[in-house]
């Protein structure tokens, strides 16, 4: 089997394992722990296990896979252990604290593998710039297929009966069990991946560089400091979408087809990714970032003000391409052009820690407490109808406030901003940053 085909299958399985349960996890938790007090906080806390693990992932990759063992071996072992832990999660139905700790253990195994598959690819292709985007696309396809499998529907258009005997799989432990089985299969498959030996055995361990903290000196640039702060802040409302949209849309409009409907967000992401160079040349870095932030505010406003409109919910989901590509991809380009060449990986790692680490962590903790504060009942259509406005307008307001702060305080006229525009036709493949955390929606 050609190396590129093997790597594409690796990417497909990597994101299938995550996507098969993560999108609908909030819906499942609302069912299995419905009798628990502080249900919203339970959901938010369990979703926070992913950013907690994201904060630790660079340490595991930076030491174990860069210095001790082949990357494909580390990837295999982590997925084998992760599969067992995920199956164990599927058996927990009355102890949310236990579920939290087991899920945290799973993500501590899983999150480092996101960097590992990038590193394995970079080490085994002839041209990173040419080959990586084509291989990474199969990760998005894996996430989309996972959503179609859970919903047993082709984007809500026609049925796909791939889970015989299972009804409304999102409300059952089946997605967790499928993820566990595929993770184990993927673990064994990983042993056959191209050899990717450690490349940093002779280098001293530098925790500061692994975490990207040596890039803090970039904050001496006032505009980049504003960008970094706003990147952290915008990820607080961002967490509301990842953790709560599936259950919200399930009860308000699309029922067991919801996970397939949400896969439209990934189609939108692919579409707008191709348009980033076009818009970046015409709007510039500042307006691209601003439009991305405002798209988050618009999405949440649609959810909060028109929760009964299926069309508006689909529009909110379809905005994902603008939300993600306009802000995060443009931000990665801007960071890549601003940072010195020997600091680019560290700079990307630092932004990853601020966004999908710290920002998402705070967001998940906030969304749970906020839901309990307004006494949101997430287990029924009536509960969401009564609480949707209060619940979703908070992240809408937060996103709008961050957009305003960014608009009035970001004034970068440096070569970095213009270079990001000039070079946008050659989008960097995740900036070759093995520690970058990709979009988990």
DRENGUPA-849385 format. One record per residue (C-alpha): residue in three letters; x negated, z, y negated. Coordinates in steps of 0.5 Angstrom, whole numbers, plus 500, padded with zeros to 3 digits. Layout:
<vexvexs>
ALAXZY
...
</vexvexs>
This chain:
<vexvexs>
UNK500500500
UNK497498493
UNK495504489
UNK499502483
UNK505503488
UNK503509491
UNK502512484
UNK509509482
UNK512513488
UNK509519486
UNK512519479
UNK519518482
UNK518524486
UNK515528481
UNK521527476
UNK526527482
UNK525534484
UNK526536477
UNK532532475
UNK536533481
UNK537541479
UNK535542472
UNK540538468
UNK546541472
UNK543548473
UNK547551467
UNK553549471
UNK551552477
UNK549559474
UNK556559471
UNK559559477
UNK555563482
UNK554569477
UNK561568473
UNK563575475
UNK556578471
UNK556581464
UNK552577459
UNK553571463
UNK550566457
UNK544571457
UNK543570464
UNK543562463
UNK538562457
UNK533567461
UNK533563467
UNK532556463
UNK526560459
UNK522560466
UNK520553465
UNK517554458
UNK514561460
UNK511557466
UNK509551461
UNK505556457
UNK501558463
UNK500551466
UNK494549462
UNK490555465
UNK492553472
UNK490545471
UNK484547466
UNK481551472
UNK483550479
UNK484542478
UNK478541474
UNK473545477
UNK475547484
UNK479542488
UNK481535488
UNK487534484
UNK492531489
UNK490537494
UNK492542488
UNK499537487
UNK500537495
UNK500545495
UNK504547489
UNK509542491
UNK510545498
UNK510552496
UNK515550490
UNK519547495
UNK520553499
UNK521557493
UNK527552490
UNK530553497
UNK530561496
UNK533560490
UNK539556493
UNK540562497
UNK541567491
UNK548568489
UNK549575487
UNK542577484
UNK541574477
UNK534578476
UNK532576483
UNK534568481
UNK530569475
UNK523571478
UNK524566484
UNK525561479
UNK519563475
UNK515563481
UNK517556482
UNK516553475
UNK509556475
UNK508552481
UNK511546478
UNK509545471
UNK502544472
UNK504538477
UNK506535471
UNK499534468
UNK496533475
UNK500527476
UNK498524469
UNK491526471
UNK491523478
UNK494516475
UNK488516469
UNK483517475
UNK485511479
UNK488505475
UNK483500472
UNK487500465
UNK490507462
UNK493503456
UNK496497461
UNK498501467
UNK500508465
UNK506506462
UNK509502467
UNK507508472
UNK510513468
UNK517509467
UNK518511475
UNK518518473
UNK524517468
UNK527512473
UNK527518478
UNK530523473
UNK536518472
UNK537517480
UNK537524481
UNK543525476
UNK547519479
UNK546523486
UNK548529484
UNK554526480
UNK555521486
UNK557516481
UNK554510477
UNK554513470
UNK561514471
UNK563507472
UNK564507479
UNK563512485
UNK556512489
UNK558517495
UNK551519497
UNK553526499
UNK558526504
UNK562532505
UNK560535498
UNK565535492
UNK562537485
UNK555538487
UNK553540481
UNK557547482
UNK554548489
UNK547550491
UNK546543494
UNK542540488
UNK537546489
UNK537544496
UNK535537495
UNK530539490
UNK527543495
UNK527538501
UNK524533497
UNK519537494
UNK516539501
UNK516531503
UNK513530496
UNK508535498
UNK506532504
UNK506525501
UNK501528496
UNK495529501
UNK495521502
UNK494520494
UNK488517492
UNK482521492
UNK482525485
UNK476530485
UNK474535479
UNK471532473
UNK469538470
UNK465542475
UNK459542471
UNK462544464
UNK463552462
UNK470554462
UNK473554455
UNK480558455
UNK480556447
UNK480549449
UNK484549455
UNK490551451
UNK488547445
UNK487553440
UNK480549438
UNK485544434
UNK488550430
UNK483548425
UNK487542424
UNK492546420
UNK487546414
UNK491540413
UNK497542409
UNK501536411
UNK499537419
UNK501545418
UNK508543416
UNK509538422
UNK506543427
UNK511549424
UNK517544424
UNK515542431
UNK516549433
UNK522550429
UNK526544431
UNK525546439
UNK529552438
UNK535548437
UNK533543442
UNK533548448
UNK541549447
UNK542541449
UNK537542455
UNK541548458
UNK548548456
UNK550541455
UNK552539462
UNK556545463
UNK560544456
UNK561536458
UNK563538465
UNK569542463
UNK571538456
UNK571531459
UNK567528465
UNK568534471
UNK563532477
UNK561525473
UNK557529468
UNK550529471
UNK551521471
UNK554521464
UNK548525462
UNK543520465
UNK545515459
UNK540519455
UNK534517459
UNK537510458
UNK537511451
UNK530514451
UNK527507454
UNK531503449
UNK529506443
UNK522507446
UNK521500445
UNK523500438
UNK519505436
UNK514500433
UNK519496430
UNK522502426
UNK515506425
UNK513500421
UNK519500416
UNK520507416
UNK514510416
UNK512517419
UNK515522415
UNK522518415
UNK521517423
UNK520524424
UNK526526419
UNK531521422
UNK529525429
UNK531531426
UNK537529423
UNK539526430
UNK539533433
UNK543536427
UNK548530428
UNK549531436
UNK550538435
UNK555537430
UNK559532434
UNK559537440
UNK562543435
UNK567539431
UNK569534436
UNK569537443
UNK575534446
UNK573527444
UNK569524450
UNK567518446
UNK564523441
UNK560527447
UNK558520450
UNK555518443
UNK552525442
UNK548524449
UNK546517447
UNK543520441
UNK537522446
UNK533516445
UNK533517437
UNK532525438
UNK526524443
UNK523518441
UNK523518433
UNK521525433
UNK516527439
UNK513520440
UNK512519433
UNK509526432
UNK504524438
UNK502518434
UNK501522428
UNK497527432
UNK493522435
UNK491519429
UNK489525425
UNK485529430
UNK478527431
UNK477523437
UNK473529441
UNK479534439
UNK485529441
UNK487532447
UNK486539445
UNK491537439
UNK496534443
UNK496541448
UNK497545442
UNK503541440
UNK505542447
UNK505549447
UNK508550440
UNK514545442
UNK516545450
UNK512552450
UNK514557445
UNK519553441
UNK523552447
UNK522559450
UNK525562443
UNK531557443
UNK533559450
UNK533566449
UNK537565442
UNK542561446
UNK543566451
UNK544572446
UNK548567441
UNK553565447
UNK554573448
UNK555575441
UNK560570440
UNK563572447
UNK563565449
UNK566564456
UNK562558459
UNK566558466
UNK572554463
UNK575548459
UNK579554455
UNK573558454
UNK569552451
UNK574549447
UNK575556444
UNK567557443
UNK564550442
UNK565550434
UNK561557433
UNK556555439
UNK554548437
UNK554549430
UNK549554430
UNK543549433
UNK546544428
UNK545548422
UNK538550425
UNK536543426
UNK539541419
UNK535547416
UNK528544419
UNK530537417
UNK530540409
UNK524544410
UNK520538413
UNK523533407
UNK521537401
UNK514540404
UNK511534408
UNK507529404
UNK502526408
UNK499520404
UNK493520409
UNK490515413
UNK493518419
UNK500517417
UNK498510415
UNK494509422
UNK500511426
UNK504506423
UNK499500424
UNK497502431
UNK504503433
UNK505497437
UNK500500442
UNK503506444
UNK498511447
UNK500513454
UNK502520453
UNK495520449
UNK492521455
UNK493528455
UNK494531462
UNK497538459
UNK502534455
UNK509536457
UNK514530458
UNK521530455
UNK525534461
UNK532531459
</vexvexs>
